[in-house]
């Protein structure tokens, strides 16, 4: 072949090479956000496996009030509230907010010697409004620390003392470990849900504390200095008001601190209630991520705030079941496209690699604490768990996230 023929062949190949490179770049751009989120999720799993070093409990004494927002909790209130009264004795007083109750919640609390305020407002419903009502009732004689505990949760006395003590000593919002009790005889769906609870509320919280210097507030088992409680925007019906509160406090300079040696427990839900609970939590989380995450990320990058940038990316990471489904769907769509077009496969391989890394992190987290919540048999049924949750995510795609708070049933308690 002469030089002229070679130049002709090269001129024909160049447009094809450019076209294939363009396809590869396009696929890479599509997969890049998922690869980044999956990689950051994997990093948090590895960073959060080890417990934090808490150090000695602060010795500072502080006045504290435990606020218990309650809506029609008569079915479970007496045993839970009496246990809290016993645990709080000599450590904090309790104020129960009977919010739009139509049962005997207020009467039960008074019979147990708990201070009660009742609120009736059918137009302004939700936990945020109940907390705002508590603040109004406390502002004439405010405590040093406000500790928020949901009516269906349990805390021991030492956990109360540690949360209140660290909050008073650091003057930062403090979040304890928030867990659902292991349910070894429950269905695999419930076991996997409690394991996901552990990953989100313990492993990833540890990682956030180490990497970003702050954590998320989780709605119960959280203590706030009065100054922070007084200034935060509580009167809202936001479906994840606790997450929103924590982000707003962090942005105002009050970065929540993880207190791992304080724990608040709730019972695992039934399978039916678990799906409803996930619909509220994950729908609210996605709503908040899409509405808040991008702005947080741009603001943090603009400030050259590396810790804030990581916290912003964390807000954007979907629940792992949804993240896994998105990764699998993206790989199923782009890998065959790249093969058919003759483009490079490295973008798909990069995403598959981050997904494998996340799987290894989950396995490590299960070995180091997670096995309490899900058995090996339950873990083996994880693909069925994804199928069980698929209608939930399809519902989000069709109708969007839930717009209002709906409490799950208490029949399983």
Secondary structure by P-SEA (a helix, b strand, c coil): ccaaaaaaaaaaaaaaaaaaaaaaaaaaaaaaaaaaaaaaaaaaaaaacccccccccccbbbbbbbbbbbcccccccaaaaaaaaaaacccbbbbbbbcccccaaaaaaaaabbbbbbbbbcccccaaaaaaaaaaaaccccccbbbbbcccccccaaaaaaaaaaaaaaccbbbccccccccccccaaaaaaaaaaaaaccaaaaaaaacccbbbbccccccccaaaaacccccccccaaaaaaaaaaaaacbbbbbbccbbbbbccccaaaaaaaaaaaaaaaaaaaaacaaaaaaaaaaaccaaaaaaaaaaacccaaaaaaaaaaaaaccaaaaaaacccaaaaaaaaaaaaaaaaaaaaaaaccccccccaaaaaaaaaaaaaaaaaaaaaaacccccbbbbcccccc
